[in-house]
Amino acid sequence: MNMRSKSFRLLALAVLCLAFGASDAVLAQVPGKKLIELGWDIPCTQYIRQNYVEMEKNAPFDGILYTICPTYSAGESGVRDDSSDWMWSDKKWNRADYQTCIDDLRSCRFTKFHHNFIRMNFSPATVAWDDDAAWETLLEKVSICAWVAKESGSEGIAPDFESYSKAMFNFKGGEGRSFAEAQALARKRGAQFIQAIQKEFPDATLLCLWMNSLHRDAGRSENPDLHLQSKVYALLPAFINGMLSAAGEKITLVDGCENGYYLDGQDAFQKYALDMISLNGPCINLVEPGLRAKYRAQVQCGFGVYLDMYVNPPESIYYRAAREGETRLDRFCDNLAAAWGAADEYVWVYGEKHRWWNIPEGQEKIRHWEDALPGISDRLRWLAHPDEHLAHLEKVAHEGGLGENLLQNSAFLEGENGKPSDWGFWQREDSNGKFKSVHFGENSAGGFEKVLNGCYIQGISVKPGEKYLILGKVRLLGNASALISAQWQTEDQKWTHWGANVAFVPPAGDEAEWKTIRGIVTVPKETGRLMILTCVYHQHTLEDECAFDDVEVYRLSP
């Protein structure tokens, strides 16, 4: 059993909506989750070789889909019959020609793009199902793609079954075959397809842009075959059954669910995920009974999210409006977070009108996604990699890029009675501890002594919808534990929105003497003050030490 796929299953959406508001939800940090890019700016290996440093700098992804073609010039676009974009024909390839693609990618020293896939289009689909000689040629090209992916350090192949030319999976009732006979032939070719891949790459991941998620309705019908016969992709479930039948235990298949484009909100993504992977769901009903255990073990649930829906005009059929009080970017991020929470491992972002990179090169009218949706790059970084993004924002803040720290006496310098000035104090009634400035060399800090449950408090004026970066350092010894809490008051200083309180703790595994705490909050509606509480718990003895220093707040938005 391939435990890699199911170890990432997360059917409860693990986003911190209370902490950050829906549009600032942090994508759950389940090990191995990955954000992948695909678009009309799909690069060839030559372009990646020349531009990967800039690509990684400007795009917040864990990996990209790319095409292989030995005759491409870097940044060139267009159809080539020696390209993985247009390979589903009987034209022969020379394997040696594609060594250049391996060399291109091996020369890259990726720091972010560690999960890349060769996009394999099932176009022009001119190979007949029963043409053994043509399929022999085609399967050799499939094996060349797998070889390039393996030798270049890529994650695997991204098959796109969509019919951009001939509808190869269509069943027209002709060619002298019954539907059952056509299914058997498609199943045979699916098995050969996966065998050609795993011959070169036995532990490949296949990020299919869709699998049985395309035919969810057929899986709900009493007679799936009857339902399928009239569909454009009637033979795809049989092809997938063939893939499953021949897949080795190290192969991972991902149903990338391109229908994720049309889903909206957490409930929609969660329900679709259950339909895709549950034991009695409609998608598994399209799998042969003898292969269902294998499906459960080796098929992952993924989702695609379509960027253009959030920039298209209202008259477009692919249009997603902003909700009240939000931007269209907010709504995109809401749905991306929902997709992430429902997916096992992969979520892919697809865009057409605009570009992440300058492809085709030299085109004057190129507009980048950052220009079309200002702030999208940072929002994606925050959604998928919050720790990395928070560290980046901390650096920007300390370089002066976020203006002044809005808190007074963030260093906890000593004021009256030995306590830090500008800070208030609170502790539980049964806690009789002390608050005092303490010193570590030349630095002062806000210290606690035998406080069972208490905090320093300071507030700042804020407006609803504003976002703030919160930073702080804490030193802990013994049994003491600590956090920074963001809480809310109205303008007349009455506590409000208890359900939107946020707690930020030191990251797990931080062994530094002074542990860094970072977080972002969004001000709720009808709120006038952000209250910062530096909290300590469980100081039962003098050995249970706690001190805070360099507590800072920066406004991230007007």
C-alpha positions as CSV (number, residue, x, y, z in Angstrom):
1,M,0.0,0.0,0.0
2,N,1.2,3.5,-0.8
3,M,0.9,5.2,2.5
4,R,2.3,8.4,1.1
5,S,-1.1,9.4,-0.4
6,K,-3.4,8.8,2.6
7,S,-1.0,10.2,5.2
8,F,-1.9,13.7,3.8
9,R,-5.7,13.2,3.9
10,L,-7.3,16.0,5.8
11,L,-11.1,16.0,5.5
12,A,-11.7,18.7,8.2
13,L,-10.7,22.1,6.9
14,A,-7.9,23.1,9.1
15,V,-7.7,26.8,8.5
16,L,-7.6,29.4,11.3
17,C,-10.7,31.3,10.2
18,L,-11.4,32.7,13.7
19,A,-7.8,33.8,14.0
20,F,-7.4,35.7,10.7
21,G,-10.8,36.1,9.1
22,A,-11.8,34.1,6.1
23,S,-9.7,36.0,3.6
24,D,-6.6,35.7,5.7
25,A,-7.0,32.0,6.5
26,V,-3.7,30.2,6.9
27,L,-3.5,27.0,4.8
28,A,-3.1,24.1,7.2
29,Q,0.5,23.2,7.6
30,V,0.1,19.6,6.9
31,P,3.5,18.2,5.9
32,G,3.8,17.8,2.2
33,K,1.0,20.1,1.0
34,K,2.1,21.9,-2.2
35,L,0.9,24.8,-4.3
36,I,1.5,24.2,-8.1
37,E,1.3,26.7,-11.0
38,L,-0.1,26.1,-14.5
39,G,-1.1,28.7,-17.0
40,W,-0.8,29.9,-20.6
41,D,2.7,31.0,-19.6
42,I,3.8,27.4,-19.3
43,P,7.6,27.3,-19.7
44,C,9.9,25.0,-21.5
45,T,13.0,23.7,-19.9
46,Q,15.2,26.1,-21.8
47,Y,13.3,29.1,-20.4
48,I,13.4,27.7,-16.9
49,R,17.2,27.3,-17.2
50,Q,17.6,30.9,-18.1
51,N,15.1,32.4,-15.8
52,Y,14.5,30.2,-12.8
53,V,16.1,32.5,-10.2
54,E,13.7,35.3,-11.2
55,M,10.8,32.9,-11.4
56,E,11.3,31.7,-7.9
57,K,11.8,35.2,-6.6
58,N,8.5,36.4,-8.1
59,A,6.1,33.5,-7.8
60,P,4.9,31.9,-4.5
61,F,4.7,28.3,-5.7
62,D,6.2,25.0,-4.6
63,G,6.4,23.8,-8.2
64,I,5.3,24.4,-11.8
65,L,4.1,22.5,-14.8
66,Y,6.5,22.7,-17.7
67,T,6.8,21.3,-21.2
68,I,9.6,19.4,-22.8
69,C,10.7,20.0,-26.4
70,P,14.2,19.9,-27.8
71,T,13.4,22.5,-30.5
72,Y,11.9,25.2,-28.4
73,S,13.7,28.5,-27.9
74,A,13.5,29.9,-24.4
75,G,10.2,31.8,-24.1
76,E,8.9,30.6,-27.4
77,S,5.3,29.6,-27.6
78,G,3.4,27.5,-30.2
79,V,2.6,23.9,-31.1
80,R,5.5,21.4,-31.8
81,D,4.9,17.8,-32.5
82,D,8.1,17.0,-30.6
83,S,6.6,18.7,-27.5
84,S,4.8,17.1,-24.6
85,D,2.1,19.6,-25.3
86,W,1.3,17.9,-28.6
87,M,2.6,14.4,-28.4
88,W,-0.5,12.1,-28.7
89,S,0.3,11.0,-32.2
90,D,2.3,8.4,-34.0
91,K,5.2,10.7,-34.7
92,K,8.4,9.1,-33.4
93,W,10.7,10.9,-31.0
94,N,14.5,10.3,-30.6
95,R,15.2,9.8,-26.9
96,A,18.7,11.3,-27.2
97,D,17.2,14.6,-28.3
98,Y,15.6,15.1,-24.9
99,Q,18.9,14.9,-22.9
100,T,19.0,18.6,-23.3
101,C,15.8,19.0,-21.3
102,I,17.4,17.0,-18.5
103,D,20.5,19.1,-18.7
104,D,18.5,22.3,-18.5
105,L,16.8,21.3,-15.3
106,R,19.8,19.7,-13.7
107,S,21.6,23.0,-14.1
108,C,19.0,24.8,-11.9
109,R,19.6,25.2,-8.2
110,F,16.0,25.4,-7.1
111,T,15.2,26.9,-3.7
112,K,11.4,26.7,-4.0
113,F,10.4,24.8,-7.2
114,H,11.1,21.3,-5.8
115,H,7.8,19.7,-7.0
116,N,7.7,20.1,-10.8
117,F,5.7,18.2,-13.4
118,I,5.9,17.6,-17.1
119,R,2.5,18.6,-18.6
120,M,1.4,15.8,-21.0
121,N,-1.4,16.8,-23.3
122,F,-3.5,14.0,-24.8
123,S,-3.5,16.0,-28.1
124,P,-3.8,15.8,-31.1
125,A,-5.2,12.4,-30.2
126,T,-4.8,11.0,-33.7
127,V,-3.9,7.5,-32.5
128,A,-6.7,4.9,-32.9
129,W,-7.4,2.7,-29.9
130,D,-6.7,-0.4,-31.9
131,D,-3.6,0.7,-33.8
132,D,-0.9,-1.3,-32.0
133,A,2.0,0.0,-34.0
134,A,1.0,3.7,-33.3
135,W,0.5,2.9,-29.6
136,E,4.0,1.4,-29.5
137,T,5.4,4.6,-30.8
138,L,3.2,6.7,-28.5
139,L,4.2,4.7,-25.4
140,E,7.8,5.2,-26.1
141,K,7.2,8.9,-26.0
142,V,5.4,8.5,-22.7
143,S,8.4,6.6,-21.4
144,I,10.7,9.4,-22.6
145,C,8.7,12.0,-20.6
146,A,8.9,9.8,-17.5
147,W,12.7,9.4,-18.1
148,V,13.1,13.2,-18.3
149,A,11.0,13.7,-15.2
150,K,13.0,11.1,-13.2
151,E,16.5,12.2,-14.4
152,S,15.8,15.9,-13.9
153,G,14.5,15.5,-10.3
154,S,10.9,16.4,-11.1
155,E,8.0,15.1,-9.1
156,G,6.4,13.3,-12.1
157,I,3.9,13.8,-14.9
158,A,0.8,15.9,-15.2
159,P,-1.5,14.2,-17.7
160,D,-4.2,16.5,-19.1
161,F,-6.9,14.3,-20.6
162,E,-8.8,17.3,-22.0
163,S,-9.7,17.1,-25.7
164,Y,-8.0,20.2,-27.3
165,S,-8.4,18.6,-30.7
166,K,-9.9,15.1,-31.4
167,A,-12.1,13.8,-28.6
168,M,-10.2,10.5,-28.1
169,F,-12.3,9.3,-25.1
170,N,-15.6,9.8,-26.9
171,F,-17.7,6.7,-27.7
172,K,-19.7,7.2,-30.9
173,G,-21.1,3.7,-31.1
174,G,-19.2,3.1,-34.3
175,E,-16.1,1.3,-35.4
176,G,-17.9,-2.0,-35.0
177,R,-17.5,-2.1,-31.2
178,S,-19.9,-2.3,-28.3
179,F,-19.4,0.1,-25.4
180,A,-18.1,-2.8,-23.3
181,E,-15.5,-3.7,-26.1
182,A,-14.4,-0.1,-26.3
183,Q,-14.0,0.1,-22.6
184,A,-11.9,-3.1,-22.6
185,L,-9.6,-1.5,-25.2
186,A,-9.3,1.7,-23.3
187,R,-8.5,-0.2,-20.2
188,K,-5.7,-2.1,-22.0
189,R,-4.2,1.2,-23.1
190,G,-4.5,2.7,-19.6
191,A,-2.5,-0.2,-18.2
192,Q,0.2,0.2,-21.0
193,F,0.3,3.9,-20.3
194,I,1.2,3.5,-16.6
195,Q,3.6,0.7,-17.4
196,A,5.5,3.0,-19.8
197,I,5.8,5.6,-17.0
198,Q,6.8,3.3,-14.1
199,K,9.4,1.5,-16.3
200,E,11.4,4.7,-16.1
201,F,10.0,6.3,-12.9
202,P,8.6,3.6,-10.6
203,D,7.7,6.1,-7.8
204,A,6.3,8.8,-10.0
205,T,3.4,11.0,-9.0
206,L,0.8,11.6,-11.7
207,L,-1.0,14.9,-11.1
208,C,-3.9,14.3,-13.4
209,L,-5.9,17.5,-14.0
210,W,-9.0,15.3,-13.6
211,M,-9.8,11.7,-13.1
212,N,-13.2,10.3,-12.0
213,S,-14.1,13.7,-10.5
214,L,-15.2,14.6,-14.0
215,H,-17.9,11.9,-14.0
216,R,-19.2,12.3,-10.5
217,D,-22.8,12.3,-11.7
218,A,-22.3,9.0,-13.5
219,G,-21.1,7.4,-10.3
220,R,-24.4,8.4,-8.7
221,S,-26.5,6.7,-11.3
222,E,-27.9,3.2,-11.1
223,N,-26.3,2.4,-14.4
224,P,-23.0,4.3,-14.8
225,D,-22.2,2.8,-18.1
226,L,-25.5,3.9,-19.6
227,H,-24.9,7.4,-18.3
228,L,-21.3,7.5,-19.6
229,Q,-22.0,6.4,-23.2
230,S,-23.2,9.8,-24.3
231,K,-20.4,11.8,-22.6
232,V,-17.3,13.3,-24.4
233,Y,-15.0,11.4,-22.0
234,A,-17.0,8.2,-21.9
235,L,-14.0,5.9,-22.0
236,L,-11.9,7.8,-19.4
237,P,-13.0,5.8,-16.4
238,A,-12.0,2.6,-18.3
239,F,-8.6,4.1,-19.1
240,I,-8.2,5.0,-15.4
241,N,-9.2,1.4,-14.3
242,G,-6.4,0.2,-16.6
243,M,-3.9,2.6,-15.0
244,L,-5.0,1.4,-11.5
245,S,-4.7,-2.2,-12.5
246,A,-1.1,-1.9,-13.6
247,A,0.2,0.8,-11.2
248,G,2.9,-0.4,-8.9
249,E,2.6,0.3,-5.2
250,K,5.0,3.3,-5.3
251,I,2.9,5.1,-7.9
252,T,0.7,8.0,-6.7
253,L,-2.2,9.2,-8.7
254,V,-3.8,12.6,-8.0
255,D,-7.3,13.5,-9.2
256,G,-6.6,17.2,-9.7
257,C,-10.4,17.9,-10.0
258,E,-10.4,20.7,-12.5
259,N,-14.1,21.2,-11.5
260,G,-12.7,22.9,-8.5
261,Y,-12.8,26.0,-10.7
262,Y,-16.5,26.2,-10.1
263,L,-16.7,25.4,-6.4
264,D,-17.3,28.1,-3.9
265,G,-16.7,28.0,-0.1
266,Q,-15.5,25.4,2.4
267,D,-18.6,23.2,2.3
268,A,-18.5,22.8,-1.5
269,F,-14.9,21.7,-1.5
270,Q,-15.3,19.4,1.5
271,K,-18.4,17.7,-0.1
272,Y,-16.5,17.3,-3.4
273,A,-13.5,15.8,-1.6
274,L,-15.7,13.2,0.1
275,D,-17.3,12.3,-3.2
276,M,-13.9,11.8,-4.7
277,I,-12.3,9.5,-2.0
278,S,-15.0,8.1,0.3
279,L,-15.5,4.3,0.2
280,N,-19.1,4.7,-1.0
281,G,-18.7,7.9,-2.9
282,P,-19.7,8.4,-6.6
283,C,-16.1,8.5,-7.9
284,I,-15.1,5.2,-6.5
285,N,-18.3,3.7,-7.9
286,L,-16.7,4.1,-11.3
287,V,-13.8,1.9,-10.2
288,E,-13.9,-1.8,-10.7
289,P,-14.7,-3.5,-7.4
290,G,-11.4,-5.4,-7.4
291,L,-9.4,-2.2,-7.7
292,R,-11.2,-0.1,-5.1
293,A,-8.8,-0.9,-2.3
294,K,-6.0,0.2,-4.5
295,Y,-7.9,3.4,-5.5
296,R,-8.2,4.2,-1.8
297,A,-4.6,3.6,-1.1
298,Q,-3.0,5.3,-4.1
299,V,-5.4,8.0,-5.4
300,Q,-5.3,11.4,-3.8
301,C,-7.8,14.3,-3.9
302,G,-6.5,17.5,-5.3
303,F,-8.1,20.7,-6.7
304,G,-7.6,23.3,-9.3
305,V,-8.5,27.0,-8.7
306,Y,-9.1,29.3,-11.7
307,L,-7.6,32.8,-11.4
308,D,-9.4,34.3,-14.4
309,M,-12.7,34.0,-12.6
310,Y,-11.6,36.7,-10.2
311,V,-10.5,39.2,-12.9
312,N,-13.0,38.5,-15.7
313,P,-15.8,41.1,-16.4
314,P,-19.4,40.4,-15.1
315,E,-20.6,39.3,-18.5
316,S,-18.2,36.4,-18.6
317,I,-19.6,32.9,-17.7
318,Y,-16.4,32.5,-15.7
319,Y,-17.0,35.3,-13.2
320,R,-16.7,35.4,-9.5
321,A,-17.8,38.7,-7.8
322,A,-16.5,40.1,-4.6
323,R,-18.7,39.7,-1.5
324,E,-19.8,42.7,0.5
325,G,-16.8,44.2,2.4
326,E,-14.3,42.1,0.5
327,T,-12.3,42.3,-2.7
328,R,-12.2,39.7,-5.5
329,L,-8.7,38.8,-4.3
330,D,-10.2,38.1,-0.9
331,R,-12.7,35.7,-2.4
332,F,-10.1,34.0,-4.5
333,C,-8.0,33.4,-1.3
334,D,-11.1,32.1,0.5
335,N,-11.6,29.5,-2.1
336,L,-7.9,28.6,-2.3
337,A,-7.9,28.1,1.4
338,A,-11.0,25.9,1.1
339,A,-9.3,23.9,-1.7
340,W,-6.2,23.4,0.4
341,G,-8.1,22.2,3.4
342,A,-10.0,19.6,1.4
343,A,-7.0,18.4,-0.7
344,D,-4.6,15.6,0.3
345,E,-1.4,17.1,-1.1
346,Y,-1.7,19.2,-4.3
347,V,-3.6,22.4,-5.1
348,W,-2.9,23.9,-8.5
349,V,-3.6,27.5,-9.6
350,Y,-4.5,28.0,-13.3
351,G,-4.4,31.3,-15.2
352,E,-4.9,32.4,-18.8
353,K,-5.2,36.1,-19.3
354,H,-2.1,37.2,-17.3
355,R,1.3,35.9,-16.6
356,W,3.7,35.0,-13.7
357,W,6.6,35.0,-16.2
358,N,7.3,36.8,-19.4
359,I,6.1,34.2,-21.9
360,P,6.1,34.6,-24.8
361,E,9.2,36.8,-24.6
362,G,9.2,40.2,-26.2
363,Q,5.4,40.6,-26.2
364,E,4.6,44.2,-25.2
365,K,1.1,43.5,-23.9
366,I,2.1,41.0,-21.2
367,R,0.4,41.8,-17.9
368,H,1.4,40.0,-14.8
369,W,-1.0,38.6,-12.2
370,E,0.5,40.9,-9.5
371,D,-0.7,43.8,-11.6
372,A,-4.1,42.4,-12.3
373,L,-4.6,41.4,-8.6
374,P,-2.3,43.6,-6.6
375,G,-1.0,41.8,-3.5
376,I,-1.7,38.3,-4.8
377,S,1.9,37.1,-4.5
378,D,2.2,38.0,-0.8
379,R,-1.3,36.6,-0.1
380,L,-0.3,33.3,-1.7
381,R,2.9,33.2,0.3
382,W,0.9,33.9,3.5
383,L,-1.7,31.3,2.7
384,A,0.7,28.4,1.8
385,H,3.8,29.3,3.7
386,P,2.9,31.5,6.7
387,D,6.1,30.9,8.7
388,E,8.3,31.9,5.7
389,H,6.2,34.9,4.9
390,L,6.1,36.1,8.5
391,A,9.8,35.9,8.7
392,H,10.0,38.0,5.5
393,L,7.7,40.6,6.9
394,E,9.7,40.8,10.2
395,K,12.8,41.5,8.1
396,V,10.9,44.2,6.1
397,A,9.6,45.8,9.3
398,H,13.1,45.9,10.9
399,E,14.5,47.5,7.8
400,G,11.9,50.3,8.1
401,G,9.6,49.1,5.3
402,L,6.5,49.0,7.5
403,G,6.8,52.3,9.2
404,E,7.0,52.8,13.0
405,N,6.2,50.2,15.7
406,L,2.8,51.3,17.1
407,L,3.5,50.0,20.6
408,Q,5.1,52.2,23.3
409,N,8.1,50.9,25.2
410,S,8.4,47.6,23.3
411,A,11.7,47.0,25.2
412,F,9.9,47.1,28.6
413,L,12.2,49.8,30.0
414,E,11.7,50.3,33.7
415,G,9.2,52.9,34.9
416,E,7.7,53.5,38.3
417,N,7.9,50.9,41.1
418,G,10.3,48.8,38.9
419,K,7.6,48.0,36.4
420,P,7.8,48.7,32.7
421,S,6.2,52.0,31.7
422,D,3.3,52.3,29.2
423,W,2.1,48.8,29.9
424,G,-0.9,47.7,32.0
425,F,-1.0,44.6,34.2
426,W,-3.5,41.9,35.0
427,Q,-3.5,38.5,36.8
428,R,-6.1,36.1,37.9
429,E,-7.4,36.5,41.4
430,D,-5.7,33.4,42.8
431,S,-2.4,34.6,41.3
432,N,-0.2,36.8,43.5
433,G,2.8,37.2,41.3
434,K,4.9,40.2,40.5
435,F,5.5,42.2,37.3
436,K,8.9,43.9,36.9
437,S,11.5,45.0,34.5
438,V,14.4,42.5,34.3
439,H,17.8,42.9,32.8
440,F,19.8,40.6,30.5
441,G,23.1,42.4,30.0
442,E,22.3,45.8,28.6
443,N,18.8,44.7,27.5
444,S,15.7,45.1,29.6
445,A,12.6,42.9,29.4
446,G,9.1,42.5,30.9
447,G,9.5,39.9,33.5
448,F,7.1,37.9,35.7
449,E,7.6,36.2,39.1
450,K,5.3,33.4,40.2
451,V,2.4,34.6,38.0
452,L,0.0,31.6,37.6
453,N,-2.0,33.4,34.9
454,G,-1.4,37.0,33.9
455,C,-0.2,39.4,31.3
456,Y,1.1,42.8,30.3
457,I,-1.5,44.8,28.3
458,Q,-1.3,47.6,25.8
459,G,-3.8,48.9,23.2
460,I,-3.7,50.9,20.0
461,S,-6.4,52.5,17.9
462,V,-7.4,50.6,14.8
463,K,-10.1,50.5,12.1
464,P,-12.2,47.5,10.9
465,G,-10.6,45.6,8.0
466,E,-7.0,46.7,8.7
467,K,-4.3,44.1,9.0
468,Y,-1.5,44.2,11.6
469,L,1.8,42.3,12.0
470,I,2.5,41.3,15.6
471,L,6.0,40.4,16.7
472,G,7.6,39.5,20.0
473,K,10.3,37.5,21.8
474,V,9.9,35.4,24.9
475,R,12.3,33.7,27.2
476,L,11.0,30.6,29.1
477,L,12.5,28.4,31.8
478,G,11.0,25.7,34.0
479,N,7.3,24.9,33.7
480,A,6.3,28.4,32.5
481,S,4.4,28.8,29.2
482,A,3.6,31.9,27.3
483,L,1.8,33.4,24.3
484,I,0.8,36.7,22.8
485,S,-2.9,37.3,22.5
486,A,-4.6,39.8,20.2
487,Q,-8.0,40.9,21.6
488,W,-10.5,43.6,20.7
489,Q,-12.3,46.6,22.2
490,T,-14.8,49.1,20.9
491,E,-13.7,52.7,20.6
492,D,-15.1,53.4,24.1
493,Q,-12.8,50.6,25.4
494,K,-15.4,47.9,26.0
495,W,-14.3,44.3,25.3
496,T,-15.9,42.8,22.1
497,H,-15.6,40.0,19.6
498,W,-14.4,37.4,22.0
499,G,-14.7,34.7,19.3
500,A,-12.2,36.6,17.2
501,N,-9.4,36.6,19.8
502,V,-6.1,35.2,18.5
503,A,-3.3,33.5,20.4
504,F,0.2,33.3,18.9
505,V,2.7,30.9,20.5
506,P,6.4,30.3,19.9
507,P,7.0,27.8,17.0
508,A,7.4,24.2,18.0
509,G,11.0,23.1,18.1
510,D,12.4,26.5,18.6
511,E,15.4,25.9,20.9
512,A,16.7,29.5,21.0
513,E,17.0,31.2,24.3
514,W,14.7,34.0,23.1
515,K,11.9,32.5,21.0
516,T,10.3,34.6,18.3
517,I,6.5,34.9,18.1
518,R,4.9,36.2,14.9
519,G,1.4,36.6,13.6
520,I,-1.1,38.6,11.5
521,V,-4.6,39.8,12.5
522,T,-7.4,41.5,10.7
523,V,-9.6,43.9,12.7
524,P,-13.2,42.7,13.0
525,K,-16.2,44.9,12.2
526,E,-17.3,47.5,14.8
527,T,-13.9,47.4,16.5
528,G,-11.8,50.4,17.5
529,R,-8.9,49.1,19.5
530,L,-6.4,46.2,19.2
531,M,-5.3,45.0,22.6
532,I,-2.0,43.2,22.9
533,L,-1.6,40.8,25.9
534,T,1.7,39.2,26.6
535,C,0.5,36.2,28.7
536,V,2.3,33.8,31.1
537,Y,1.0,30.7,32.8
538,H,2.2,28.2,35.4
539,Q,4.8,30.1,37.3
540,H,4.6,28.1,40.5
541,T,8.2,28.5,41.6
542,L,11.0,31.0,41.0
543,E,12.5,28.6,38.6
544,D,9.5,29.0,36.3
545,E,10.9,32.1,34.5
546,C,9.3,34.1,31.8
547,A,10.2,37.4,30.2
548,F,9.0,39.3,27.0
549,D,11.0,41.7,24.9
550,D,10.8,43.5,21.6
551,V,7.0,43.3,21.3
552,E,6.0,45.2,18.2
553,V,2.9,45.9,16.1
554,Y,3.0,47.2,12.5
555,R,0.1,48.1,10.2
556,L,0.1,46.2,7.0
557,S,-2.8,47.9,5.2
558,P,-4.3,51.4,5.3
